[in-house]
């Protein structure tokens, strides 16, 4: 029996699903609050319990989520029981990946979408299992490939030794742990040099250029120094159009229904990966043209003449990408942007940058930090400390008054952006708009 402490986690839930689909007995526990990620667990009737030390039984293999330590009664009970085998999530995943041709998708931005794209690329090519950070997991028996979103959070990705790794980009994040950009880049360098076969990187990224690679590297991007280049790029309301050259030879022309330069770079990473596994141009093109996206990554709901978008953006650069892509995809529509920060340390470090990114919207709104945001030593900040750098922005609550404020707009694109459950606020606004 595999028992997951924190089974509703964005990595834990898909790992539990994978083990279940591979024929194992699986159950776990978590907080009683509903989290959308649990839906896939419940579809499979995987039991989810409230925390209780008595849940831990002899003979269990216990996988402990990143958010839990010995202050949790189940963690304490599991670690104290000599008849229980315990792993941290990242330790177990690192060992599990060794059974396959493994592909890690890393980088500050775009990991979830790129992992989803990689799985879409491989699922009809050969037997493939996948773990995506939006809560999606698929385990196929006798898989040849295993694709995993691999986060740098607290250096967890240093437990992985994949055959291939994609590094989309590097921009300082998780400042509470890494502290500075130099330390952050060093971790990515160590990870890159643990890769067994090839590292696939955005060759135009100034921080990736600082890495000393000891392994084979394939660089993608726009610059002439890249192994895989996009040229003649056009970004329109119909999507992206570009030619791809690999080692100076034309690989093929791509018309794909994806928007924004960040999606161009994600696509180039996937094209590079397919090329390395000898996939044909026609096959790769078809897969990029039929990719439908991942959960909470630019999830679009249309209601009347309004567009509602739920996105996981929680870093200033990601917010910038989302707003810029929206301008291309929905020209002529005003953008109402609603952002809720997640971590106090991130909010404090990037307060001015958050304001600058939100300034790209026609009507910017900030929502206070969620009640369950973890308080970090030495950091005292609230949403007004960010909003003060954008005086025209308003601060609203996720309540009826906040929904009423947003309901004044019509014929707009509403962007709800946060790594937290801001999609519930989106649902509230949609319902209120129907009553007006």
Steps between C-alpha positions, in 0.01 A plus 500: 500500500627843402379764745532869406515763773376809317341310213333812357836659417565603140773235467370250755158449338639412156763270654225323696296469180798354312567236766130411508480462123808278509302259720600601852282558805498872578340725760592816686401797713485877486320805631122482477471808275405425139783541248423447130795262470316237707242448221720251313561303821130476575424388140718197574352446848838553662419548871579842651500518879530776758830506687514236775805320638298174499487512119865392486522119496788252512630408155397827334725693267435858603569791267517834680397819325726803486274711722508263800753439775504326840248745640247298297370205704522257209855598406604456860332160521646379171857602581475338845374166364786259409256296288424791268716609207502878462592719205475866432311563176811607307705205630243247384452669163875508438526123554183430301631684193795262477268231360441687174647721230428808709433858395510782756341834418655782703534878496348797679203540264299269278575164663141378522402595146820358352459175694146470366626568148772237540247239610272586208802453273592159640168337590441364146869448425569229761374399842544799729418596859491859619488718811379858444491768766137587431397180679501277190661159515482207261667165563520256211629150564823413318566865420819578313494871589428691817451878484506704820461866585809566708493799733805676642312575826749444784728319253260207468595447135853409610355160593437428130746356245291500180604389153377829357428832666335813368593830666256757362650806665666621822379804692538542876217346700453328838703781653428376852721196429752603233553858610666625183524433128852357512398228744189430290704456179745272683217261582389487139859437393530208740169360377599538134822310558312208658320434171604173337451584134403850379402832659255705291520872584378840383823621346404869505451511878775714658502296820517165321802636315679516837477123549810288439358190335688172528235302314371513143291813444239587237415871496174636359394859436518782249871584504745362246695315771211256555488142372123527451388839365164658430504750216229696319296505821148645481277521811137573404143449615512164319809385689870462434662451160874432461766299319735272694861442406699227675878519458448757220270270300127562455303254711157634412235771522267518801154656528370432851201635699712628788560862598790706632877474473517288815296235317738525205791412730305217665426363151866520396597299808247232402613499136859450621395211723310333217795545266732330750265201512482484119140614465400623155413860418142401408449318830634790710296755304179302551564471872565873545189582298280280722637595844211623718693637798519404868290575805508856631733613222305752296171316550239693302128530580281700262170638630308744283743760369740454793808282512617358835851359534636304795879486508761383750724805440664593831823672391527845335639356177221244476240774550667701223491198265130437571396861437711529183359175362147622579560819299587283200223247545220748574588824319265788570376364831587676825682291758386486862788338690453357849808373683540333838860445622584174673824536700589796719870469410421506128265794547762697695784427257302578184249762617601760240523237226150368578366856472685558170358181348147577616534847349474330158130436568224753437344444842739351762375352826687344792355247743650458851728208584295188583436415865713186472807678361796387708648778714874527455743635760599862456246573225215738576299584188141525388335555164507880538881490505482370141202706384663828608736472201199513265272777634229443238456140614231403750510246783191281530399201711384163368147568615169630369618862506809407300294305248262794466791736432623278215149450363489863384714405200353350187643369174839448667756233569521427872838353598501327840862427590635317805648168608228493766130422448400830337290299254231495772486880481474473122197273540344754738545781245353291218192421711453864603528620140205276413278683750573845362 
